[in-house]
Amino acid sequence: MKKVKFALAGCGDMAAKHAEAIAALPDCELAAVYDIDQAPLQQLAGKYGARAYTDYLLLLEDPDLDVINICTPSGLHASMGVAAAGAGKNVLMEKPMALSLGDADMLIEACEKAGVTLGVVHQNRFKPAILRLSKAMEEGRFGRVMHANATVRWNRNKDYYGKKTWRRLKSMGGGVLLNQAIHNIDLLQWMMGRVVSVFGYTASNLGLSEGEDVGIAVLRFADGALGIVEASSAIYPRSLEETISIFGEKGTVIIGGASVGEVKIWQFNSPERDGVLGQDVNGSSGESPLVCCIGDMAQAVRAQGRPKVDGREGRKALEIILAIQQSSDTGKEVALPLGVTEN
Ligand SMILES: NC(=O)c1ccc[n+]([C@@H]2O[C@H](COP(=O)([O-])OP(=O)(O)OC[C@H]3O[C@@H](n4cnc5c(N)ncnc54)[C@H](O)[C@@H]3O)[C@@H](O)[C@H]2O)c1
């Protein structure tokens, strides 16, 4: 089978994880890397024997590339994705896919027009515990779900912002909602369905970033269930948890740990179906979620199909976050869907 050839655009911290994940997939190859900074570029090119580019247009002209993984600062995502689609390349986009709905739509349309596949990296959807929760939701095991929480209590300190200054900038996607909590908000909406209204407050307390370091919101879902988002990057002195909790009339599930991978509570009125919750469900064995996510993209590209999180799916968490920020700015409840000109 011909390998799916990947290129990394941006060779920083997350790109290094993409490179490792691609190397772990036997039917995939890291063929090229691109960065404007020579040090991380040469480091990844040397380690994986990939062709090195310092010019994005030249990278996009390389005929031996199937997918461009966009791992640059978030404010660059949409325009780089549109350029890649225009060059006929499939796009695997790091989160957030864009900073506005207008840009997200521009990217989705560019990929559809070019007939290329667009995937968004929300690797937590591939965690075994989360997949098990999703199956329990699909099977209706909770009965009526009454409320659900997404909780991100992390520490992002001076060191974090000092190392990579783009993380401080709103124009580059700084702020705990877009930069950290987006994964958990994605899980919340994936489990609970369409959000119809949001009331939120955001605050920037520590002054380390232009973006918010705390975001708190109440959500109403289309079926009448309620949700709470609690997102902080200002937890002293270190990160505590990333947790999703689902409360239904016949079941309660809480999946937490440092990064939403450990089953804390798994309680249903039909417990005999669950067996023993062991290693498999806690995700401590098997492939990493990022390997699964990139493998899923490779499979979608081969089949000219859709990855699990395509552009329209990736857009949903972005819309919820923009609504929370808009609610905080206006002091009003915000109804979804948002108009594209509202952000
Ligand atoms: N999926 C996840 O869990 C996850 C985790 C961390 C970061 N991310 C996302 O990955 C992206 C990168 O984050 P990071 O922490 O790796 O950042 P980083 O600062 O470590 O890396 C960014 C790289 O992009 C390069 N770059 C900047 N401008 C460029 C340009 N115009 N052209 C080419 N290269 C350019 C920089 O030189 C740097 O090497 C962000 O969008 C972030 O939100 C995702």
The ligand as a Gaussian input file, in Angstrom:
#p B3LYP/6-31G(d) Opt

LIG

0 1
 N       -3.970000      19.339000      19.930000
 C       -3.367000      19.725000      21.028000
 O       -3.529000      19.132000      22.103000
 C       -2.438000      20.900000      21.000000
 C       -1.509000      21.096000      22.033000
 C       -0.641000      22.173000      21.953000
 C       -0.739000      23.059000      20.881000
 N       -1.671000      22.856000      19.920000
 C       -1.802000      23.793000      18.789000
 O       -0.685000      23.632000      17.936000
 C       -0.312000      24.890000      17.376000
 C        1.161000      25.139000      17.651000
 O        1.359000      25.182000      19.043000
 P        2.822000      24.906000      19.665000
 O        2.646000      24.869000      21.125000
 O        3.472000      23.800000      18.957000
 O        3.552000      26.276000      19.279000
 P        5.093000      26.510000      19.102000
 O        5.316000      27.961000      19.313000
 O        5.880000      25.535000      19.909000
 O        5.352000      26.164000      17.557000
 C        4.927000      26.968000      16.511000
 C        5.965000      26.883000      15.393000
 O        5.470000      27.631000      14.279000
 C        6.553000      28.350000      13.723000
 N        6.023000      29.485000      12.975000
 C        5.590000      30.676000      13.431000
 N        5.168000      31.447000      12.394000
 C        5.332000      30.698000      11.275000
 C        5.082000      30.920000       9.909000
 N        4.555000      32.072000       9.461000
 N        5.372000      29.934000       9.033000
 C        5.914000      28.776000       9.474000
 N        6.178000      28.503000      10.753000
 C        5.878000      29.467000      11.644000
 C        7.404000      28.748000      14.890000
 O        8.729000      29.047000      14.474000
 C        7.321000      27.494000      15.764000
 O        8.355000      26.581000      15.470000
 C       -1.239000      25.923000      18.005000
 O       -2.282000      26.222000      17.114000
 C       -1.802000      25.230000      19.232000
 O       -3.119000      25.655000      19.559000
 C       -2.495000      21.790000      19.964000

